[in-house]
Amino acid sequence: MTIREVDDPSNTSVMSQMTEYGLGDVVYWVLVRLGGSMDGLKKLMKLLFLIQYDIGKSILNKRLVNTAVKYLYNGKPITRAEFYLWSFGPMSNEVYDVVDKLEDEGLIRTEAIDNLFTTVRIIINKGWQVRELPEPVAGRVDEVVSKYGNYKGWELERLVKEMLDLTSDEKRSYYMGYYVDDYLREGGFEFSIRDLAHGWVKK
């Protein structure tokens, strides 16, 4: 974890030179871009997925094909998490773990939105700072949050299932537990991996 308390939040000259970061840093900056809070772990999970994967369609050899790009930074997943398929779409245990850790360390807090505690609001605690993200990573976070930040968690779930061609209960059940990369390769997507630190693309 790269969390650190600073006396002067404007003193970021040292932090801006750092290039290593963790999942907690990405979560923090997603929350910052959303104004300091977010409703629902589901929304956070899907935004992180969309930061890491660009899913779409394009014309290849005169036919429409599903395409997917996975973003890395310095050889590691750009969010520093891996995703697998589950009932509500892609998820990552690492995201749940880091939210618990951030809360334990006092960087964020969660508040129940409903009486059953099935939905929580995630809020940044003031007075803390984390490492700046490398510019390409920050750019990807900004791009995704600008495009999808106003969506609710259930809307992002539906959107991501459509992108992944997983709207069928039967198909989701069949691929339950698959890592997303394996599903993309097996599911007929034109899948490539792009490292934003080095500019290379691997098919």
Salt bridges, closest charged atoms under 4 A:
GLU20 OE1 - LYS76 NZ 3.92
ASP39 OD1 - ARG121 NE 2.56
GLU82 OE1 - LYS70 NZ 3.07
GLU111 OE2 - ARG109 NE 3.33
ASP142 OD1 - ARG33 NE 2.44
GLU143 OE1 - ARG140 NH1 3.34
GLU157 OE1 - LYS42 NZ 2.50
GLU157 OE2 - LYS161 NZ 2.67
ASP165 OD2 - LYS171 NZ 2.98
ASP169 OD1 - ARG172 NH2 2.31
ASP181 OD2 - LYS70 NZ 2.83
